[in-house]
Amino acid sequence: MSESTGTVHSKAASVEEQTIRDYLREHPDFFDQHPDILDHLELNHGAGSAVSLVERQVSVLRERNMEMRKRLNNLMDNARDNDRLFKLTRELILSLLESENTDQLSTSFLLGLTQDFGVEHASIILFGDPGNTTGECRVEDPSTAQRELGALIRGDKAVCGALRKDELEYLFPGAGSGIGSAALIPLRGTTELGIIAVGSSDPDYYRSNMGTLFLTHIAEVLNRLLPRTPQAPG
């Protein structure tokens, strides 16, 4: 066969295949009307053997079913995790609401995060005059916090990532050297109220691109509670 003849046959076969493809697309019920043809169609299997179209379809459906099961299981796991986080968050907020003074509020915050949420390090710093404080809650002069943390607390958004050693030491006294990453957010109502922070020994745990919805939510609750929460009696 000459080269030109082979080319003509190749083009003809290509046209015929395209015609069949177009016909099947326009008649998707073709195999329903002619089921006997399915038994005569074969497809190459990944292992090299030939299987009928029906067997191949069953295999594809089985694979899709397994993938759907995997997705469903992931959704169920996420739903359980979200339900657990919702319950813990609810319990923490109720505990904060029931606090009668800043000492109780501080304790509820610290215990809730470290014991219930499993946070390695947690800190809450309230702004005020340390000399006039009689309770156990940590109170710092806002000018001191500004000097130690600078731009980290100038906005009202959460900041996450690897902080300097002196910043970590200020936020977590005595534990700064063991903290690889942290997240903090200023507390603000009509005035500057303080800071809350969480830390981890893992340098990659708190990253600059991570979501901060939970920390922001707790900060918003504290922003509303602190102005009307009295200091602990001396």
QUIJO-V83484 format. One record per pair of residues at least 24 apart in sequence whose C-alpha atoms are under 6 Angstrom apart, sorted by the first residue. I is the first residue (numbers start at 1). GAP is how many residues later the second one is. Records with the same first field share a line. If there is no record, write none. Layout:
I: GAP + GAP
//
This chain:
101: 128 + 129 + 130 + 131
102: 129
103: 33 + 34 + 129
120: 80
121: 77 + 78
122: 75 + 76
123: 73 + 74
124: 71 + 72
125: 69 + 70
126: 67 + 68
127: 66 + 67
134: 100
135: 97
153: 33
156: 30
158: 26 + 27
159: 24 + 25
160: 46 + 47 + 48
161: 45 + 46 + 47
181: 25
182: 24
187: 36
188: 35
189: 34
//
